[in-house]
Amino acid sequence: MGVGKVTFVFPRFKYPSGDFSIGLAYISAYLKKTVGDVEAHLIDPTFDPSLSHIAARLAETKPDIVGIYMDTLMYEDALRVARVAKSLSAYVVVGGPHPSILPMTVISSEYVDSVCIGEGEIAFAALVREYFDQRRFDLVEGIWYKQNGSIVKNPPQNPIEDLDSLPYPDLEIFDIERYIDNFIQLDSYCPKIRGLSVIVSRGCPFRCSYCQPTLSKVFGKKFRIRSPGNVVGELRNLTAKYRLDAVYFQDDTLTVSRDWLLEFCDLLIAEKLGIVWACNTRADTVDEQMLSTMKRAGLVKLKVGIESKSDRVRKEIYRKGISLAQVDRMIRMARDLQIQVAGFFMLGAPTETNREIIQTIRYAVGSDLVEANFSITVPLPATDLHEMAQGEGWMLPPKFEDYDYYHAIRPPITREDVSSRRLQLYKKLAYLLFYLHRKRIMNTLQVVWGGRAAFRKTLQKLRRF
């Protein structure tokens, strides 16, 4: 065969950010490493959100295979891209969280030829290899595909045990400087900092109702993480190639393994890369020694899921498994070490009252958090929270595009619930009270007026809220 052409599409038309698709970067790197005679490119409308632009690029490059990333918020846009790709006679493959948990909603589209379920590196590379060979798709684990008008459901692909065996993500397919310019994860620390996001683990051992069992269906039930040396090696490469000052670990909980974290920090301290970093954590997975070591290794910011001040909502609805006392203790420990803490909050859980929402907002505003993210609770499909809502006969959004936790358009889930309109007002009020509070007003002004780039990124954030 000649050189085959594969084009990835990351159909993010809303909410641009400095977080590129690390999943596609991993798949591209693995494809290039394991399949010869294949060109891989990316169309990324994050900073040019136009379907016509994608159509023009596809018509120009004429790829053999188009691989489209899809999460639930991207469902409709991804299928629009699939329609364009199919009109150009491309073989259309869709992967990502949504087809992994609800594959029939994707493969049933007339514009989709196959879907990858779960981790995509091995499955997609094998599919590409077969497409350019004998097209024995029945040999490819981890995909569903169409054959003679029927849908064939192959067995799942086993999760990759040794993540160190994967090549580092392929950042070359992205306009990476645009992402560095739009990096917002450490704006509260320094709005002019050059940073990128990384992911070093897969899976989550916790059972929060708004995430599980979706995460387990995508990544398997076992938590896996790359070796500390492998991670430091990637950071060394990134800082040298892109002149980075910072990285943000997008992993759901970087602090799952205490031993791993301490070893990683020791290696990072010895490496002397001169970068700062931030990560996501849980309040019950850190202690003073860990935070002190992380601080010496360059940690400047932690992001923690708090969700609600109400113990009832946090425990019974979200099944978070942490107490407010644990959250307060973690914030105090971080404050004493001059580590910033950002909190995630969810407003409008099923059965949550006006009083409980107001208490959550007051808690956030009066806390020592430097940042807060307030989102509307939307029970995403196939999560325990969604199943709980269905089991109780509660109302749920009729279309996937309504599962937008930034701008949720949903009926009250129960008859007693707070209305969608009022939830939006609560969210806007929460942001105003939080960022204009006397504790944060100076930092807010510094971030907003920190130059043209900082102002642009502030406007970018406001589009979500």
Order of alpha helices (4+ residues) and beta strands (2+ residues): beta-alpha-beta-alpha-beta-alpha-beta-alpha-alpha-beta-alpha-beta-beta-alpha-beta-beta-alpha-beta-alpha-beta-alpha-beta-alpha-beta-alpha-beta-alpha-beta-alpha-alpha-alpha-alpha
